[in-house]
């Protein structure tokens, strides 16, 4: 009879981290609000000050809490960029296939288009900023410059939606797409510029369906290159 392994118990630090987050939510604390002292929190959670300090250090990495000499612990200002950098190393994302991540990117960007179109109608400067980014493609002289411009355009497109959380998810996915962008051929640059321009023109015309179809085709153009890269990697592994 096979004996099943007992489920692993969460570490004390992880439990304290959850308790701290619950405390901040329950008390409706805002960025800059002070937390109780380490001694008070340790007693409240029934742990040592060392365990509490390990937990607060974990939350400091994400900007959820801050610690200053003479001030103590305060609620931090969550920085999306910092969270994104940490999540970029999460095993769950590395287990996802590139094609699965590509589909995720399509869902995120397409979902932002109606919001972007509405805000562009209310504020013409948003469309003007996006047009400047499209024009910037024509000045790219190297592949790296083109890649950076491409990332900037898609990020700005999401930013135009006003949905900050979507921008964070997009930044996270970019970690996995840079290598596939590197397979873009010089001959494809012009096609990419024209596609970006069409997406922008359709949004400015409030043609959401047209913008969705164009953006989907634009992003899915990476799929063939991804498949080629994946097959090449597989063949290299077999050969080695």
C-alpha positions as CSV (number, residue, x, y, z in Angstrom):
1,X,0.0,0.0,0.0
2,X,1.4,3.3,-1.0
3,X,1.6,5.8,1.8
4,X,0.6,9.3,0.7
5,X,2.8,12.1,1.8
6,X,1.3,14.5,4.3
7,X,0.6,17.9,2.8
8,X,3.3,20.4,3.5
9,X,2.6,22.9,6.2
10,X,3.0,26.6,5.3
11,X,6.0,28.3,6.8
12,X,5.4,30.6,9.8
13,X,6.7,33.5,7.7
14,X,4.0,32.8,5.0
15,X,1.3,32.6,7.6
16,X,2.4,35.9,9.1
17,X,2.5,37.6,5.7
18,X,-1.1,36.6,5.2
19,X,-2.1,37.8,8.6
20,X,-0.4,41.1,8.0
21,X,-2.2,41.6,4.7
22,X,-5.5,40.8,6.3
23,X,-4.7,43.2,9.1
24,X,-4.1,46.1,6.7
25,X,-7.3,45.3,4.8
26,X,-9.5,44.8,7.9
27,X,-8.2,48.1,9.4
28,X,-8.7,49.9,6.1
29,X,-5.2,51.3,6.3
30,X,-3.9,53.6,3.6
31,X,-0.4,54.2,2.2
32,X,1.6,56.1,4.8
33,X,-0.5,54.9,7.8
34,X,1.6,53.5,10.6
35,X,1.4,49.9,11.7
36,X,1.7,48.7,15.3
37,X,5.2,48.0,16.6
38,X,6.9,44.7,15.9
39,X,6.4,43.7,19.5
40,X,2.7,44.4,19.4
41,X,2.2,42.6,16.0
42,X,4.3,39.6,17.2
43,X,2.1,39.3,20.3
44,X,-1.1,39.7,18.2
45,X,-0.1,36.9,15.8
46,X,1.5,34.7,18.5
47,X,4.9,34.6,16.8
48,X,8.4,35.7,17.6
49,X,9.7,39.1,16.5
50,X,12.2,37.3,14.2
51,X,9.3,35.6,12.4
52,X,7.5,38.9,12.1
53,X,10.6,40.6,10.8
54,X,11.0,37.9,8.1
55,X,7.4,38.5,7.0
56,X,7.7,42.3,6.9
57,X,10.9,41.9,4.8
58,X,9.0,39.9,2.2
59,X,6.3,42.5,2.1
60,X,8.9,45.3,1.8
61,X,10.2,43.7,-1.4
62,X,6.8,44.3,-3.0
63,X,6.4,47.7,-1.5
64,X,3.3,46.7,0.6
65,X,5.0,47.9,3.8
66,X,8.0,50.1,4.5
67,X,10.3,50.3,7.5
68,X,12.2,53.4,8.5
69,X,14.4,54.1,11.5
70,X,12.6,56.2,14.1
71,X,9.3,55.7,12.3
72,X,8.7,52.0,12.3
73,X,6.4,50.1,10.0
74,X,4.0,51.9,7.6
75,X,1.8,50.9,4.8
76,X,3.7,51.3,1.5
77,X,2.7,52.6,-1.8
78,X,2.4,49.5,-4.0
79,X,4.6,49.8,-7.0
80,X,3.2,47.8,-10.0
81,X,6.6,47.8,-11.7
82,X,8.2,46.2,-8.7
83,X,5.5,43.5,-8.4
84,X,5.9,42.8,-12.1
85,X,9.6,42.3,-11.8
86,X,9.2,39.7,-9.0
87,X,6.3,37.9,-10.8
88,X,8.5,37.5,-13.9
89,X,10.3,34.7,-12.1
90,X,7.2,32.9,-10.9
91,X,7.4,29.2,-11.9
92,X,3.7,29.2,-13.0
93,X,4.6,31.5,-15.9
94,X,7.7,29.6,-16.9
95,X,5.6,26.4,-17.1
96,X,3.2,28.1,-19.5
97,X,3.9,27.5,-23.2
98,X,4.8,30.5,-25.3
99,X,1.7,30.0,-27.4
100,X,-0.5,30.0,-24.3
101,X,1.1,33.2,-23.2
102,X,0.5,34.7,-26.6
103,X,-3.2,33.9,-26.3
104,X,-3.2,35.6,-22.9
105,X,-1.6,38.7,-24.4
106,X,-4.4,38.7,-27.1
107,X,-7.1,38.6,-24.5
108,X,-5.5,41.4,-22.5
109,X,-4.8,43.8,-25.4
110,X,-8.1,43.2,-27.1
111,X,-10.0,43.7,-23.9
112,X,-8.5,47.1,-23.5
113,X,-9.5,48.4,-27.0
114,X,-13.0,49.6,-26.2
115,X,-11.8,51.5,-23.2
116,X,-8.9,53.0,-25.2
117,X,-11.3,54.1,-28.0
118,X,-13.6,55.8,-25.5
119,X,-10.8,57.7,-23.8
120,X,-9.3,58.7,-27.2
121,X,-12.7,60.2,-28.2
122,X,-12.8,62.2,-24.9
123,X,-9.1,63.2,-25.1
124,X,-7.6,63.6,-28.6
125,X,-4.1,64.0,-27.1
126,X,-4.1,60.2,-26.4
127,X,-4.4,59.5,-30.1
128,X,-1.7,62.0,-30.8
129,X,0.7,60.3,-28.4
130,X,0.1,56.9,-30.0
131,X,0.6,58.5,-33.5
132,X,4.0,59.7,-32.3
133,X,4.9,56.2,-31.3
134,X,3.8,54.8,-34.7
135,X,5.9,57.5,-36.4
136,X,8.8,56.5,-34.3
137,X,8.9,53.1,-36.0
138,X,10.1,54.8,-39.2
139,X,13.1,56.1,-37.4
140,X,14.2,52.7,-36.1
141,X,17.6,51.7,-37.7
142,X,18.3,48.6,-35.7
143,X,16.2,45.6,-34.6
144,X,16.7,46.4,-31.0
145,X,15.3,49.9,-31.6
146,X,12.3,48.5,-33.5
147,X,11.6,46.0,-30.6
148,X,11.8,48.8,-28.0
149,X,9.4,50.9,-30.1
150,X,7.0,47.9,-30.5
151,X,6.9,47.4,-26.7
152,X,6.4,51.1,-26.1
153,X,3.4,51.2,-28.6
154,X,1.6,48.2,-27.1
155,X,2.2,49.4,-23.6
156,X,0.9,52.9,-24.5
157,X,-2.2,51.3,-26.1
158,X,-3.0,49.5,-22.9
159,X,-2.2,52.7,-20.9
160,X,-4.7,54.5,-23.1
161,X,-7.4,52.3,-21.7
162,X,-6.9,53.8,-18.2
163,X,-6.8,50.2,-16.8
164,X,-3.6,50.3,-14.8
165,X,-3.7,46.6,-13.8
166,X,-3.7,45.5,-17.5
167,X,-0.5,47.5,-18.0
168,X,1.1,45.5,-15.2
169,X,0.1,42.1,-16.7
170,X,1.3,43.3,-20.1
171,X,4.7,44.2,-18.7
172,X,4.9,40.8,-17.1
173,X,4.2,39.0,-20.4
174,X,6.8,41.1,-22.3
175,X,9.6,39.1,-20.4
176,X,8.7,36.1,-22.5
177,X,8.2,37.7,-25.9
178,X,11.4,39.6,-26.4
179,X,13.2,36.5,-27.7
180,X,10.5,35.9,-30.3
181,X,10.5,39.5,-31.5
182,X,14.2,39.1,-32.2
183,X,13.2,36.7,-35.0
184,X,11.4,39.6,-36.9
185,X,13.0,40.0,-40.3
186,X,13.8,43.4,-41.7
187,X,11.3,42.8,-44.5
188,X,8.5,42.5,-41.9
189,X,9.2,45.9,-40.3
190,X,7.1,47.8,-42.9
191,X,4.2,45.4,-42.4
192,X,4.4,45.9,-38.7
193,X,4.4,49.7,-39.0
194,X,1.3,49.6,-41.3
195,X,-0.5,47.2,-38.9
196,X,0.2,49.5,-36.0
197,X,-1.1,52.5,-38.0
198,X,-4.3,50.6,-39.0
199,X,-5.0,49.7,-35.3
200,X,-4.7,53.4,-34.4
201,X,-6.8,54.6,-37.3
202,X,-9.6,52.2,-36.5
203,X,-9.6,53.2,-32.9
204,X,-9.8,56.9,-33.8
205,X,-12.7,56.1,-36.1
206,X,-14.4,54.2,-33.2
207,X,-14.4,51.0,-35.2
208,X,-13.9,48.7,-32.3
209,X,-14.6,45.5,-34.2
210,X,-12.1,46.5,-36.9
211,X,-9.5,47.4,-34.4
212,X,-10.0,44.0,-32.6
213,X,-9.6,42.1,-35.8
214,X,-6.5,44.0,-36.9
215,X,-4.8,43.7,-33.5
216,X,-5.6,40.0,-33.3
217,X,-4.0,39.4,-36.7
218,X,-1.0,41.6,-35.7
219,X,-0.3,39.7,-32.5
220,X,-0.9,36.3,-34.1
221,X,1.7,37.1,-36.7
222,X,4.2,36.2,-34.0
223,X,2.6,32.7,-33.7
224,X,4.4,31.3,-36.8
225,X,7.7,32.6,-35.7
226,X,7.1,31.2,-32.2
227,X,6.3,27.8,-33.7
228,X,9.5,27.9,-35.8
229,X,11.6,28.8,-32.8
230,X,10.0,26.1,-30.6
231,X,10.6,23.5,-33.3
232,X,14.2,24.6,-33.7
233,X,14.8,24.4,-29.9
234,X,13.3,20.9,-29.9
235,X,15.5,19.7,-32.7
236,X,18.6,21.2,-31.0
237,X,17.7,19.3,-27.8
238,X,17.3,16.1,-29.7
239,X,20.6,16.7,-31.5
240,X,22.5,17.4,-28.3
